[in-house]
Structure formats: structure tokens, C-alpha cells
Amino acid sequence: MYLKTLTLRGFKSFASSTTLALEPGITAVVGPNGSGKSNVVDALSWVMGEQGAKTLRGGKMEDVIFAGTAGRAPLGRAEVVLTIDNSDGALPIEYAEVTISRTMFRSGGSEYAINGNTCRLLDVQELLSDSGIGREMHVIVGQGQLDSVLRATPEERRGFVEEAAGVLKHRKRKEKALRKLDATQDNLTRLNDVLTELR
Ligand code: ATP
């Protein structure tokens, strides 16, 4: 599995549709300061479901949409499309090529799609989490982030190991199941109250 192409449209400084074709192995993005190198990495996090505007170096999520320049008007939407080569079947989906896209309108809200089919953020997260390239997998190491790993508390370090070992997905599922159990218990209690009143 490897990242094959990344297309940005209206994302940060990439007003026009721009596609980066990637090859297996190492890819280096070079360019002058402020030319948009980090924006490419932001696009990668964003399409994989990043929800934190700060992680994307903005104040609010809307800041990912091209804000305009002296010669070009702002745009109303941002779109990023990531194509992954899945010929080795690393992603749990029956396609040799998988396309994940995320679109956001200035009016708010994000739309996600897998291979052109609209889906939920959770579907994208679940698809990627087993592969180790999900949003929270620390596969994207930003500037200064190594320092924060070195300064992490033992609990935070444990979190990194759990993510790497694929425990995070199951922990989230467990939390969801426990919430459902709680809600069911509440319903049962309410039902018992009704039954007691009827007797
Ligand atoms: P450096 O080498 O200094 O880290 P870089 O190549 O990584 O720079 P980026 O941080 O990716 O550069 O890009 C910064 C540029 O992106 C700035 O010129 C900024 O104005 C522009 N930019 C960021 N968000 C938007 C947006 N929403 N609309 C238009 N331009 C944007």
C-alpha cells in the first residue's frame, strides 16, 4: 500500500486543482518559504479526517478554504482527494485502488466519500485505522512534534504505543458499546418503573 496521488482544489494556497503524483519510496517536497509545502501535509491530515483547526495551523476549520489573494477571489469550498494503491490489500476493502475525498463548504460541515460513495467520517477512520495511516496514528510528524514526544508523560507514551499496536480502534468501540449499554440500562430502569406502576 502506498499513497498514489493527492489532489487539492481550493485548499489553503492551492486555489487551482493541483495533483501530486507520488511513487513508492521517499518523496521530498522542496520549495521556498511560504510556498505551500506544509499545506500539502495539512491536506493529507485533513482528508484523513483531521478535526482540529489548530493542528491544521488555522484558527477555525474554514481557514482551510482558499481565502483569496490580490489577484484571485476567495473560493467557497475546499476539496482534497487522496488515492491509495491498495493492490496488496492492506486496507480492508475489495479494491486495488481506494479514493478518499473530503469537501468543505464555507457554510460549514464536511462531506466524505470513499471511492465516490458518500460516507461518514467514522467510515474513513475505520478504513484507515487498521492500516496504521489514520489521522491519530502519528504517521505525520510535524515540526516540533518530536520534542513533545520526548516530553510526553508515561500515560501519553502509553497512548502512542496503543495507537501503534492498533488498540485505539478497539478502545473507541468499547467506549461506544459501554455508552449503548448505559442507555439500555436506563431504558430498562424506566420500563421497570412503568411495570411497577401498572401492577
Ligand atoms: P515554510 O518553508 O516557511 O515552512 P511552507 O512552504 O511550508 O513554508 P506553507 O506554510 O505550507 O509554506 O504555506 C503558507 C502559505 O499558504 C502562506 O503564504 C499563506 O498565506 C498561504 N495560505 C494558508 N492558508 C491559506 C488560505 N486559506 N488561502 C490562501 N492562502 C493560504
Residues whose N, C-alpha, C, O or C-beta is under 5 A from the ligand:
A	BS01	ATP	K12 S13 P32 N33 G34 S35 G36 K37 S38 N39 D63 V64 I65 F66 A67 G68
